[in-house]
Structures are given as structure tokens and as C-alpha cells.
Amino acid sequence: MAKLTLTQRLSLVFALLLLVCSGTSGWLQLRASRMHDLEVVQGLSRDVAASIGRDVQLTDANGLMPGAVRNLFSQMMLVNPSVEVYLLDPAGRIVGHAAPEGRLLREQVDLGPVRRFVDGAMLPILGDDPRSADGRKVFSAAPLRVDGREVGFVYVVLLGQAHDLYASRGSAGAVLRTALMSIALVAVLCLAAGLIAFRLITRPLRQLTEELRHFDMQGGAPAAALPEAPTAAGDEIAVLAGTYRQMQARIGEQWQILTRQDQERRELIANVSHDLRTPLSSLHGYLETLLLKDATLDAAERKRYLGIALDQSRKVGTLAQSLFELARLEYGFVQPEPEAFSMTDLVQDVFQKFELAAGAREVALKASFPAQLPAVRADVGMIERVLGNLLDNALRHVPPGGAIEVAMAAPRAGEVEVTVSDTGPGIPPELREGLFLRPFTIGGARRDGGLGLRIVHRMLELNGSRIELLDTDTAGVGASFRFCLPVGATAAVPGLAPAGDSLSLLRQRK
């Protein structure tokens, strides 16, 4: 059974059940037919024993006359060879019969069926067959009375041995064979129809099995090709097939996502390793130089070497801190704590942090916002880090004389739109796909150390927002990033400049 297919097992079980049902049905039909025949025979011959007891002198004043009835019983059995007539005493013992010597196998007949027959119970009623040790046959019976006293019974077996011998080799055998052949023919036709039905019903299941056998987890359909979810109103196998195809597409899509994420993780590790190698090599070289030339270096050279080593150690520390922060963000160790705050005040604080660096690079920091800007609701520390990373990235690539602008638009759909743009070289189209998920370089230089934009993307995700790179055709505008924050309060924060004005926020605060 273990090596058979489901269709073959279903067919085998169906064939066995059909065989059992056909055999049971045939046996029940034959038994019902036989019982009907016995009922007809017994019903037609119900008064035979009573007629014998009424028309034949079987008793005298002393009771039964066993010797006087033998010739009469023999004559009756010659007229109708299928009947056998017996004379019973009140206890059911056989006291008169016409059976040949040695043919009588019972000396007594059970009177229970006899009395049910006399009382008119439902036919057929089977009684003991005196010529059989355990056989039972239909009969006719009538009580014999003398002066109102029951002295015995006339007991007539209606289908005796002569009937059995003829029926066993006569037409009854042909009828039985015909019935059995009919049942066998019906069983064969039902079996053929059942096998065809099973094959048709299980065809979708076989097709699904073939699909499972050739399933390739890496060849799943993209999200746009996902099949519709199956409904419970259809055929169970069709629902199963639809569910499997949907599962296959989803598994394939998830496998592709996992493969892409694994590739991005490898790229990240490779880029971080590359970024760490340069400052570590420089740090090691200057420390080794200090160790080897300590006796020959003057104070100015020693200070210069130590400054360079310290600067390289800061780069390593910053990169390690960014990597640690990204790991905490991606694995859920950091959760946002939303609160309402003024976005204009936050921009002012961030501008103050970058004032010196921007002045050294001759880059202008600008802000524009409407006159009445409501507070937003988010994790203020994360949003500050988002703005800081975006400004730091911009400062690295904006040429001297350029500008970085943070623009905030009036609330729409309950959100304040924040845009950070610069006048740098921008980001080439080929690098825009997966910009916030993998490191990239511009002109051979890392724009954000490989981690800055990824941290920005994850922090905004935790705050229910997302960042996007805008396509800008405006002359003098390089990269432009946009994200939205939900409005946190109905009260507006007084604007520091008229709507649409672009001034230095730091200069206004002064």
C-alpha cells in the first residue's frame, strides 16, 4: 500500500468496498427472495394440517392412532412428494410418520414455532425438520383434540427432502446463477464507473502533485504575479491548488527578498570592512612611527603624528558607532518614544551643530517654512539624527559656494512635509535603486560611510514614515530628500519668516 499512489489506493479501497457491498447485497437479495418464497408457500398451505386433522381419523377415545396413519401419510406424500407429514404427541415427540427406516434424525419437534403458527403469527415461521439434525423449514400444523382435550398435533413439513434434492439440481440453481451474474455485472460496471470518476476527481490533485515535485523555491513569482486568494466556495482540491500556488508565489517572493537582503548584507560588510581598513592602517602606521622614532622626533612632529592618529581613531569610532546603532535599530533594540515638538526649533538646533563645518566649507544653510506651522509628533531624538545625517551627507559633496536647504510645507492630510535638498552633484540614476538599503559611492568617495542613509531609512520607518529621493530637474539642485511627519497638536508654532522666504535660520535667530 505504501508504494501505491493516492488514486490507486482509493481505487483499491473502492473496489474492496464495492465487493463487500455487492456480496452483502446479493446475500440479502437471495435471503429476501427465499424468505418471500417460504412465506408464499407457507401462506398457501396454512390449512393443510387442519384439513388433514379434520378429514382423517387420526385419534380414538384413547388418543392418537400412530399405526393407523402410516399408510395414509405415505399416500399423501405420493400425491405431493414435497410434503412430509408427522404426528406429534402433546410434548412434541414424533409418534407417527412415513419416513423410510433410518431417515428420521429427530425424535422430538420444538413446539414453540408450532404454537406461534397455530396462534396466527406473522409468516414465514420455520420449524424443526425431523429428517435433519439442525435444519429448519416452513410447515403447516394443527392441533388434534379428543373431547376438547389436546392430544397432539398434525405437523406437515411443506418443503421436504424431495424438494431439496430437486431444487439443488434444477431450475433453482439456474436462478441463483442468473442472480449472481447480474450482481457481478452490476459490480463490474460500478467499479469501472468509480475508477473513471476517481481518475477525473483526482486529476487536479495529480497536477498539483507534479507542481510540488518540480517546485523550485528560487523561481517564485514576483509580487505583481501573485494569484488571487482561493475561496471556500470552490472544490476542495481546487482551493488546495489555489492556496498552494499562492504559497509558492509568496515563498518565491520571500526567497528573493531574503537573497537580496543577504546580498545587501554582504555588500555592507564588505564596504564597512573597506572603510575600516584605511583609517586603521593609517592609525597603525603613525603609532608605529611614533614608537620607532620616538627618540628622534621633536615635539612638533610628535604632536602632528598624534593628531593624525587621533583623527583616524575618531573615524574608526564613528563608523563603529554607526554600525552598532544600525544593528540596534534593525533588530528592534531601539523603540521610538513619540512626543509633540516644534520642527522649526529642531532645525535650528541641527543648524547650530553644523554651523562651523558649513562655514569652513563656505556652504550656506537655509530654511523655508510657512508662517504658521503646527507641531509634529515623533521621536525627537531620531528625527534630529535623521536631519543630522542628511546634512552631513550633503556637506561632504556640496562644493564651496553651494547651499543646503531644509524646507517644510503646510500640513496636508494631517502631515508636515520636510524636504532636504542641496546644490551638490546629485545621485546618478543607476545608484538610486535600493539607495536606502545598500552603501554606494560617488566618484570613488563614500557619500555616507555606507550607513548614514540606511540609519535614516530605519529611523523613519520606526516613526511610521519613509524617506524618498525626489527627481529634480531644477538647475543647481543636486540631491533632494523628502519625508513626512504626522501633526502632533492643533496649536501652530509662530513662524520665524514669511511663507516661502528662504533665509539663514541661524541669522534670523540672532
VEXLUMZA-393107 format. One record per residue (C-alpha): residue number from 1; x, y, z. Coordinates in steps of 0.02 Angstrom, whole numbers, plus 32768, in hexadecimal, padded with zeros to 4 digits. Each point is the difference from the previous one (the first is absolute). Example, Ala and Ser with C-alpha at 12.3 -4.5 7.8 and 13.67 -1.06 7.14 Angstrom:
(drenti 1,(8267,7F1F,8186));
(drenti 2,(8045,80AC,7FDF));
//
This chain:
(drenti 1,(8000,8000,8000));
(drenti 2,(8090,8077,8026));
(drenti 3,(803E,7FF8,7F4A));
(drenti 4,(7F55,8020,7FB3));
(drenti 5,(7FC9,80AE,7FCC));
(drenti 6,(7F6B,8053,8051));
(drenti 7,(7F93,7FDB,7F67));
(drenti 8,(8033,7F49,8004));
(drenti 9,(7FDE,7FF2,80B9));
(drenti 10,(7F57,8054,7FEF));
(drenti 11,(7FD6,7F8B,7F6F));
(drenti 12,(8036,7F66,8063));
(drenti 13,(7F9C,8034,8099));
(drenti 14,(7F6A,8027,7F92));
(drenti 15,(800D,7F56,7FAB));
(drenti 16,(8008,7FA6,80A8));
(drenti 17,(7F6C,8063,8043));
(drenti 18,(7F9F,7FDE,7F5F));
(drenti 19,(8027,7F46,800D));
(drenti 20,(7FC6,7FFB,80B5));
(drenti 21,(7F64,8065,7FD9));
(drenti 22,(7FD8,7F96,7F67));
(drenti 23,(8016,7F5F,8061));
(drenti 24,(7F95,8042,808F));
(drenti 25,(7F7D,8040,7F87));
(drenti 26,(7FFC,7F59,7FA4));
(drenti 27,(7FF1,7F9F,80A3));
(drenti 28,(7F74,8073,803D));
(drenti 29,(7FA4,7FF3,7F5A));
(drenti 30,(800C,7F43,7FFD));
(drenti 31,(7FCA,7FF5,80B4));
(drenti 32,(7F6F,8077,7FE3));
(drenti 33,(7FCC,7F9E,7F66));
(drenti 34,(800B,7F5B,805E));
(drenti 35,(7F9E,8044,8094));
(drenti 36,(7F7C,8043,7F89));
(drenti 37,(7FF1,7F58,7FAB));
(drenti 38,(7FF2,7FAA,80A9));
(drenti 39,(7F7C,807C,8036));
(drenti 40,(7F9B,7FDF,7F61));
(drenti 41,(800E,7F44,8012));
(drenti 42,(7FD4,8002,80B8));
(drenti 43,(7F72,807B,7FE3));
(drenti 44,(7FB2,7F97,7F76));
(drenti 45,(8012,7F61,8067));
(drenti 46,(7FCB,8049,80A6));
(drenti 47,(7F62,7F92,800C));
(drenti 48,(804E,7F5D,7FC3));
(drenti 49,(801C,7FB9,80AE));
(drenti 50,(7F55,803B,803C));
(drenti 51,(7FAD,7FAA,7F6A));
(drenti 52,(805C,7F5E,8026));
(drenti 53,(7FCD,8008,80B6));
(drenti 54,(7F4D,8024,7FD0));
(drenti 55,(7FE8,7F81,7F73));
(drenti 56,(806A,7F6E,803C));
(drenti 57,(7FE1,7F93,8098));
(drenti 58,(80A2,8012,805F));
(drenti 59,(7FBF,7FE8,80B1));
(drenti 60,(7F8B,7F93,8064));
(drenti 61,(7FBD,8006,80B0));
(drenti 62,(80AA,7FD1,8042));
(drenti 63,(805C,8088,7FA1));
(drenti 64,(8074,7FF8,7F68));
(drenti 65,(8001,7F6C,7F87));
(drenti 66,(80B5,7FF5,7FC2));
(drenti 67,(7FEE,7F5A,7FA8));
(drenti 68,(7F63,8032,7FA1));
(drenti 69,(804D,8099,7FAD));
(drenti 70,(809E,7FBC,7FAF));
(drenti 71,(7FAE,7FC6,7F60));
(drenti 72,(7F9C,80A2,7FF5));
(drenti 73,(809D,806A,8014));
(drenti 74,(805A,7F9A,7F7B));
(drenti 75,(7F72,801B,7F86));
(drenti 76,(8000,80BC,801D));
(drenti 77,(80BA,800A,7FE5));
(drenti 78,(7FEC,7FA4,7F5C));
(drenti 79,(7F7E,8080,7FC8));
(drenti 80,(8072,8092,8032));
(drenti 81,(80B5,7FC2,8012));
(drenti 82,(8039,80A7,8047));
(drenti 83,(7F9C,7FEA,80A1));
(drenti 84,(802C,7F96,8096));
(drenti 85,(7F77,7FDA,8080));
(drenti 86,(8020,7FD9,80B7));
(drenti 87,(7F92,7FDD,8097));
(drenti 88,(803B,8051,80A2));
(drenti 89,(7FCA,7FDE,80B2));
(drenti 90,(7FDC,8091,8078));
(drenti 91,(80B9,8009,802E));
(drenti 92,(8039,800B,7F4B));
(drenti 93,(8041,7F4E,7FF3));
(drenti 94,(7FE9,7FB0,7F55));
(drenti 95,(7F86,7F6E,8012));
(drenti 96,(7FCE,7FE7,7F49));
(drenti 97,(805A,8019,7F5A));
(drenti 98,(801E,7FB7,7F54));
(drenti 99,(80BC,801A,7FF8));
(drenti 100,(806D,7F6F,7FC6));
(drenti 101,(805F,7FA0,8084));
(drenti 102,(8095,8062,8041));
(drenti 103,(7FD0,80A6,7FAE));
(drenti 104,(7FB5,804B,809C));
(drenti 105,(8088,8062,805D));
(drenti 106,(7F93,8052,8086));
(drenti 107,(7F8B,7FAE,807B));
(drenti 108,(7FB1,80A1,8038));
(drenti 109,(7FCC,80A6,7FB1));
(drenti 110,(8008,80A8,8057));
(drenti 111,(7F4D,8035,8020));
(drenti 112,(8028,80BA,800F));
(drenti 113,(7FF5,8025,7F45));
(drenti 114,(7F69,7F8A,7FF4));
(drenti 115,(7F9E,8063,8080));
(drenti 116,(8030,80A6,7FAD));
(drenti 117,(7FBE,7FBB,7F5C));
(drenti 118,(7F5F,7FC5,8051));
(drenti 119,(7FEB,80AA,8053));
(drenti 120,(800D,8057,7F55));
(drenti 121,(80AB,8054,8011));
(drenti 122,(8053,8059,7F6C));
(drenti 123,(8042,7F8C,7F79));
(drenti 124,(8077,7FB3,7FD6));
(drenti 125,(801A,7F97,809C));
(drenti 126,(8087,7F79,7FFB));
(drenti 127,(7FF1,7F62,8063));
(drenti 128,(806E,7F69,8020));
(drenti 129,(8020,7F88,7F6F));
(drenti 130,(7FF5,7F4E,8046));
(drenti 131,(8070,7FC0,7F73));
(drenti 132,(808B,807A,802C));
(drenti 133,(8062,800E,80A1));
(drenti 134,(7FFE,80BE,7FFC));
(drenti 135,(7F97,8033,7F68));
(drenti 136,(7F67,806F,8009));
(drenti 137,(7F76,800E,7F7D));
(drenti 138,(7F55,804B,7FE2));
(drenti 139,(7F70,7F93,803A));
(drenti 140,(7F46,7FF5,801D));
(drenti 141,(7FBE,7FC5,80A8));
(drenti 142,(7F58,7FE3,8053));
(drenti 143,(7FD3,7FBF,80AE));
(drenti 144,(7FA1,7F5C,8019));
(drenti 145,(7F7D,7FFC,808A));
(drenti 146,(7F98,7F75,8051));
(drenti 147,(7F6D,803A,8069));
(drenti 148,(804A,80AE,8002));
(drenti 149,(80A6,7FBF,803E));
(drenti 150,(809E,8020,7F98));
(drenti 151,(804E,7F57,7FDB));
(drenti 152,(8081,8031,7F7B));
(drenti 153,(8024,805A,7F5D));
(drenti 154,(8003,7FE1,7F47));
(drenti 155,(80A9,8044,7FC6));
(drenti 156,(801A,8012,7F43));
(drenti 157,(80AC,8033,7FBC));
(drenti 158,(7FD2,8059,7F5F));
(drenti 159,(80AA,7FF8,7FA8));
(drenti 160,(804C,7F59,802B));
(drenti 161,(809A,7FA3,7FC6));
(drenti 162,(7FB7,7FD9,7F56));
(drenti 163,(7FEA,80BA,7FDF));
(drenti 164,(80B1,8024,803A));
(drenti 165,(804C,7F7C,7F8E));
(drenti 166,(7FA3,8040,7F68));
(drenti 167,(8022,80B7,8027));
(drenti 168,(80BB,7FE0,8015));
(drenti 169,(8012,7FBF,7F4D));
(drenti 170,(7F6D,8053,7FAA));
(drenti 171,(7FC6,80AD,7FD3));
(drenti 172,(8028,804C,80AA));
(drenti 173,(80B9,7FEF,7FD7));
(drenti 174,(7FE9,805B,7F5C));
(drenti 175,(7FA3,808C,8058));
(drenti 176,(808B,800F,807F));
(drenti 177,(8083,8006,7F77));
(drenti 178,(7F9D,8083,7FA3));
(drenti 179,(7FF1,806B,809D));
(drenti 180,(80B9,7FEF,8026));
(drenti 181,(802F,802C,7F4D));
(drenti 182,(7F8E,8099,8007));
(drenti 183,(804F,803A,80A2));
(drenti 184,(80AF,7FE2,7FBA));
(drenti 185,(7FD6,8062,7F62));
(drenti 186,(7FBC,8091,8066));
(drenti 187,(809B,7FFB,806F));
(drenti 188,(8075,8004,7F69));
(drenti 189,(7FA3,8093,7FB3));
(drenti 190,(8000,805D,80A6));
(drenti 191,(80BA,7FDC,8014));
(drenti 192,(8027,8042,7F53));
(drenti 193,(7F97,809C,801D));
(drenti 194,(804F,801B,80AB));
(drenti 195,(80B1,7FEF,7FBC));
(drenti 196,(7FDC,807D,7F75));
(drenti 197,(7FB0,8076,807F));
(drenti 198,(8096,7FF1,8075));
(drenti 199,(8076,8024,7F71));
(drenti 200,(7F9F,809B,7FCC));
(drenti 201,(7FEE,803C,80B4));
(drenti 202,(80B7,7FE8,802C));
(drenti 203,(8044,804A,7F5E));
(drenti 204,(8015,80AE,804D));
(drenti 205,(8055,7FAE,8094));
(drenti 206,(8079,7FA5,7F8D));
(drenti 207,(8026,80A3,7FA7));
(drenti 208,(801F,8052,80A8));
(drenti 209,(8072,7F70,802F));
(drenti 210,(8065,801A,7F61));
(drenti 211,(800F,80B9,8027));
(drenti 212,(803C,7FD7,80B0));
(drenti 213,(807D,7F83,7FBA));
(drenti 214,(804B,8084,7F8E));
(drenti 215,(7FF0,8090,807A));
(drenti 216,(8098,8071,8000));
(drenti 217,(8004,8075,8096));
(drenti 218,(8070,8079,7FA4));
(drenti 219,(7F8A,800E,7F6D));
(drenti 220,(7F6C,804F,8056));
(drenti 221,(7F93,8082,7FAD));
(drenti 222,(8018,80B9,8026));
(drenti 223,(7F82,805B,806C));
(drenti 224,(7FA1,8043,7F69));
(drenti 225,(7FE2,7F4D,7FC3));
(drenti 226,(7FB9,7FBB,80A1));
(drenti 227,(7F60,7F9D,7FDD));
(drenti 228,(7F5D,8030,804F));
(drenti 229,(7FD8,7FB3,80A8));
(drenti 230,(7F90,7F65,7FEB));
(drenti 231,(7F50,8001,8045));
(drenti 232,(7FAF,7F77,8066));
(drenti 233,(7F6E,7FF9,7F85));
(drenti 234,(8063,7F9C,7F80));
(drenti 235,(8033,7F4A,7FF9));
(drenti 236,(8071,7FCE,8090));
(drenti 237,(808B,7FC6,7F8C));
(drenti 238,(7FF1,80A1,7F9A));
(drenti 239,(800B,8065,80A1));
(drenti 240,(8099,7F9A,8033));
(drenti 241,(8051,801D,7F56));
(drenti 242,(7FDD,80BA,8006));
(drenti 243,(8044,800C,80B0));
(drenti 244,(809C,7FA1,7FCE));
(drenti 245,(8021,8070,7F6A));
(drenti 246,(7FEA,809A,806C));
(drenti 247,(8074,7FB5,8082));
(drenti 248,(807E,7FD5,7F78));
(drenti 249,(7FFE,80B1,7FBE));
(drenti 250,(8013,804A,80AF));
(drenti 251,(808D,7F89,802E));
(drenti 252,(8058,802B,7F5E));
(drenti 253,(7FEA,80B9,801F));
(drenti 254,(803E,7FF0,80B3));
(drenti 255,(8093,7F98,7FC5));
(drenti 256,(802F,8088,7F85));
(drenti 257,(7FF0,8082,808A));
(drenti 258,(806E,7F97,8073));
(drenti 259,(807E,7FE6,7F75));
(drenti 260,(8003,80BB,7FDD));
(drenti 261,(8011,8028,80B8));
(drenti 262,(808D,7F83,8011));
(drenti 263,(8058,8050,7F6C));
(drenti 264,(7FE7,80AD,804C));
(drenti 265,(8044,7FC2,80A6));
(drenti 266,(809A,7FBB,7FAA));
(drenti 267,(8019,80A5,7FA4));
(drenti 268,(7FEC,805E,80A3));
(drenti 269,(8080,7F93,8058));
(drenti 270,(8078,8012,7F6E));
(drenti 271,(7FEC,80BD,7FFA));
(drenti 272,(800F,8016,80BB));
(drenti 273,(809B,7F93,7FFF));
(drenti 274,(8048,806B,7F75));
(drenti 275,(7FD5,80A1,805F));
(drenti 276,(8051,7FBD,809E));
(drenti 277,(809E,7FC6,7FA9));
(drenti 278,(803C,80AD,7FCC));
(drenti 279,(7FF6,805B,80A9));
(drenti 280,(803E,7F66,805D));
(drenti 281,(8096,7FF0,7F8C));
(drenti 282,(8025,80BA,8013));
(drenti 283,(7FEA,7FF7,80BD));
(drenti 284,(8072,7F6A,800A));
(drenti 285,(8084,8052,7F91));
(drenti 286,(800B,80A1,8064));
(drenti 287,(8003,7FA4,80A7));
(drenti 288,(8089,7F8F,7FC0));
(drenti 289,(8060,8099,7FC3));
(drenti 290,(7FF0,8052,80AA));
(drenti 291,(8040,7F61,8052));
(drenti 292,(8095,7FEB,7F8C));
(drenti 293,(8033,80B9,7FF4));
(drenti 294,(7FD1,8039,80AD));
(drenti 295,(80B4,8030,802A));
(drenti 296,(801C,8066,7F60));
(drenti 297,(7F59,805B,7FF3));
(drenti 298,(7FEF,80B1,8040));
(drenti 299,(7F65,803C,805D));
(drenti 300,(7FAD,804B,7F64));
(drenti 301,(8012,7F5F,7F99));
(drenti 302,(7FC7,7F93,8091));
(drenti 303,(7F66,806F,8017));
(drenti 304,(7FD9,7FFA,7F45));
(drenti 305,(800D,7F42,7FFB));
(drenti 306,(7F94,7FEF,809B));
(drenti 307,(7F7D,8075,7FB5));
(drenti 308,(7FF7,7F9A,7F60));
(drenti 309,(7FF2,7F5D,8064));
(drenti 310,(7F79,804D,806D));
(drenti 311,(7F9F,803A,7F66));
(drenti 312,(8007,7F52,7FB4));
(drenti 313,(7FC8,7FB2,80A4));
(drenti 314,(7F6A,8076,8000));
(drenti 315,(7FD0,7FC2,7F51));
(drenti 316,(800A,7F4B,803B));
(drenti 317,(7F9A,802A,809B));
(drenti 318,(7F7C,805C,7F9A));
(drenti 319,(7FEF,7F70,7F85));
(drenti 320,(7FF8,7F80,808C));
(drenti 321,(7F7D,8068,805A));
(drenti 322,(7F98,800D,7F60));
(drenti 323,(800C,7F46,7FE3));
(drenti 324,(7FCD,7FDB,80B4));
(drenti 325,(7F70,807C,7FF3));
(drenti 326,(7FC2,7FB2,7F5E));
(drenti 327,(8004,7F52,804E));
(drenti 328,(7F9A,803C,8095));
(drenti 329,(7F81,8052,7F8C));
(drenti 330,(7FEB,7F6B,7F8C));
(drenti 331,(7FF0,7F80,808B));
(drenti 332,(7F7F,8063,8061));
(drenti 333,(806A,8030,8096));
(drenti 334,(7FD1,80B7,7FE8));
(drenti 335,(7F4A,8034,8005));
(drenti 336,(7FC0,80B2,7FDD));
(drenti 337,(7FB4,806C,8088));
(drenti 338,(7F8B,8077,7FA3));
(drenti 339,(7FE0,80AE,8043));
(drenti 340,(7FC3,80A6,7FBA));
(drenti 341,(8089,807D,7FD4));
(drenti 342,(8023,8095,7F93));
(drenti 343,(8055,7FD2,7F5E));
(drenti 344,(8044,80B1,7FE9));
(drenti 345,(8057,7FFA,80A8));
(drenti 346,(804A,7F57,7FD6));
(drenti 347,(8043,8040,7F5A));
(drenti 348,(804F,8094,805C));
(drenti 349,(8058,7F89,8079));
(drenti 350,(8041,7F94,7F72));
(drenti 351,(803D,8099,7F9F));
(drenti 352,(8060,803A,809B));
(drenti 353,(805D,7F5A,8004));
(drenti 354,(8036,8012,7F4A));
(drenti 355,(801E,80BC,7FFF));
(drenti 356,(80BD,7FF6,8011));
(drenti 357,(8015,7F71,7F85));
(drenti 358,(7F92,8059,7F80));
(drenti 359,(805E,80A3,8018));
(drenti 360,(80A7,7FA9,7FE8));
(drenti 361,(7FC2,7FB6,7F5C));
(drenti 362,(7FAC,80A5,7FCD));
(drenti 363,(7F56,7FAB,7FF5));
(drenti 364,(7F61,805E,802C));
(drenti 365,(7F7C,7FB0,806F));
(drenti 366,(7F4F,8039,7FD5));
(drenti 367,(7F52,7FDA,803F));
(drenti 368,(7F54,8029,7FBB));
(drenti 369,(7F58,7FE0,8053));
(drenti 370,(7F51,8049,8008));
(drenti 371,(7FD1,8088,807B));
(drenti 372,(7F96,7F8D,806C));
(drenti 373,(8047,7F50,8011));
(drenti 374,(7FB2,7F85,807C));
(drenti 375,(8065,7F8F,806F));
(drenti 376,(8027,7F51,7FC3));
(drenti 377,(7FFE,7F5E,8061));
(drenti 378,(8094,7F88,7FF8));
(drenti 379,(809B,7FCD,8060));
(drenti 380,(805E,80A6,8007));
(drenti 381,(80A9,7FAB,8018));
(drenti 382,(7FEA,7F93,7F66));
(drenti 383,(7FC4,808F,7F94));
(drenti 384,(8095,8069,8039));
(drenti 385,(8072,7F72,7FCC));
(drenti 386,(7FA6,7FF4,7F58));
(drenti 387,(801C,80B8,7FDB));
(drenti 388,(80B4,7FF4,803E));
(drenti 389,(8029,7F6E,7F8D));
(drenti 390,(7FB0,8056,7F6A));
(drenti 391,(805E,80A2,8020));
(drenti 392,(80A4,7FA4,801E));
(drenti 393,(7FED,7FA2,7F5B));
(drenti 394,(7FD9,80A1,7FA4));
(drenti 395,(8095,805E,804B));
(drenti 396,(8078,7F7C,7FC1));
(drenti 397,(7FCF,801C,7F4A));
(drenti 398,(7FC2,80B2,7FEF));
(drenti 399,(808A,806A,7FB1));
(drenti 400,(8037,80A6,804C));
(drenti 401,(7F80,8088,7FE3));
(drenti 402,(7F73,7F81,7FFE));
(drenti 403,(7F69,7FF4,8073));
(drenti 404,(7F9B,7F83,8063));
(drenti 405,(7F48,8024,801D));
(drenti 406,(7F81,7FB4,8079));
(drenti 407,(7F4F,8028,7FC5));
(drenti 408,(7F60,7FDD,805E));
(drenti 409,(7F56,8008,7FAA));
(drenti 410,(7F56,8028,804A));
(drenti 411,(7FA8,7F65,8045));
(drenti 412,(7FA1,7F94,7F85));
(drenti 413,(7F9C,7F66,8032));
(drenti 414,(8039,8019,80B3));
(drenti 415,(80BB,7FFC,7FD6));
(drenti 416,(808C,807E,7FF3));
(drenti 417,(8072,7FE6,7F6A));
(drenti 418,(80BC,8019,801D));
(drenti 419,(8079,800E,7F6E));
(drenti 420,(80BE,8006,800D));
(drenti 421,(8055,8034,7F5D));
(drenti 422,(80AE,8037,7FCE));
(drenti 423,(805D,8047,7F6A));
(drenti 424,(807C,7F72,7FF4));
(drenti 425,(801C,7F87,7F6F));
(drenti 426,(7F66,7F9A,802B));
(drenti 427,(7FEE,7F43,7FF5));
(drenti 428,(8010,7FA7,7F58));
(drenti 429,(7F65,7FA0,7FC5));
(drenti 430,(8059,7F58,8005));
(drenti 431,(8020,8014,80BB));
(drenti 432,(7F51,8031,8032));
(drenti 433,(7FB6,7F50,8009));
(drenti 434,(8015,7FBF,80B0));
(drenti 435,(804E,80A5,8033));
(drenti 436,(7FCB,7FF1,80B6));
(drenti 437,(8028,7F47,800F));
(drenti 438,(80B3,7FF2,7FC0));
(drenti 439,(809F,806A,8005));
(drenti 440,(8034,8060,7F65));
(drenti 441,(808C,8070,7FC3));
(drenti 442,(8007,809C,7F95));
(drenti 443,(80A1,8020,7FA2));
(drenti 444,(8059,7F7C,8066));
(drenti 445,(7FD4,8054,80A6));
(drenti 446,(7F85,7FBC,807D));
(drenti 447,(7F6D,8078,8010));
(drenti 448,(7FC6,7FCA,80AC));
(drenti 449,(807D,7F82,803F));
(drenti 450,(7F8A,7F79,7FC2));
(drenti 451,(7F8E,800D,8097));
(drenti 452,(7FBA,80AF,8013));
(drenti 453,(7F6C,7FF3,7F87));
(drenti 454,(7FDA,7F51,803B));
(drenti 455,(7FF2,8041,80B3));
(drenti 456,(7F90,808F,7FC1));
(drenti 457,(7F8F,7F84,7FA5));
(drenti 458,(7FEE,7F8F,8098));
(drenti 459,(7FE0,808F,807C));
(drenti 460,(7F76,8048,7F92));
(drenti 461,(7FB5,7F52,7FEE));
(drenti 462,(7FF7,7FF1,80BD));
(drenti 463,(7FA5,80A7,8005));
(drenti 464,(7F80,7FC8,7F7E));
(drenti 465,(804C,8065,7F72));
(drenti 466,(8071,7FE0,7F6C));
(drenti 467,(8084,8061,7FA2));
(drenti 468,(8008,8013,7F43));
(drenti 469,(8077,804C,7F84));
(drenti 470,(7FAA,8082,7F92));
(drenti 471,(801E,8010,7F46));
(drenti 472,(8032,80B5,7FE6));
(drenti 473,(8021,8058,7F5A));
(drenti 474,(801F,80A9,804F));
(drenti 475,(80A8,804A,7FD3));
(drenti 476,(8078,8008,8092));
(drenti 477,(7FA1,7F80,8067));
(drenti 478,(805A,7F5D,8023));
(drenti 479,(7FB8,7F7E,8076));
(drenti 480,(7F56,8021,804E));
(drenti 481,(7FB6,7F92,8089));
(drenti 482,(7F4F,8008,8044));
(drenti 483,(7FA4,7FB4,8093));
(drenti 484,(7F5E,8027,805E));
(drenti 485,(7FD5,8008,80B8));
(drenti 486,(7F52,7FFC,804E));
(drenti 487,(7FB9,809E,804D));
(drenti 488,(800B,7FF1,80BD));
(drenti 489,(7F97,8094,803D));
(drenti 490,(7F83,807D,7FBD));
(drenti 491,(805F,8095,8046));
(drenti 492,(8072,8050,7F7F));
(drenti 493,(80B3,8031,8020));
(drenti 494,(8020,80B7,7FD3));
(drenti 495,(8067,800B,7F62));
(drenti 496,(80A8,8056,7FFF));
(drenti 497,(7FF0,8039,7F4D));
(drenti 498,(7F76,8020,7F83));
(drenti 499,(7FBF,7F6C,7F9E));
(drenti 500,(806F,7FD4,7F6D));
(drenti 501,(8093,8069,803E));
(drenti 502,(80AB,7FAC,8001));
(drenti 503,(8074,804B,8080));
(drenti 504,(8089,7FC4,806F));
(drenti 505,(7FA8,7FBD,8099));
(drenti 506,(8097,8021,806C));
(drenti 507,(8009,80B4,7FC6));
(drenti 508,(7F47,8018,8029));
(drenti 509,(8016,7FB9,80AE));
(drenti 510,(8089,807D,8021));
//
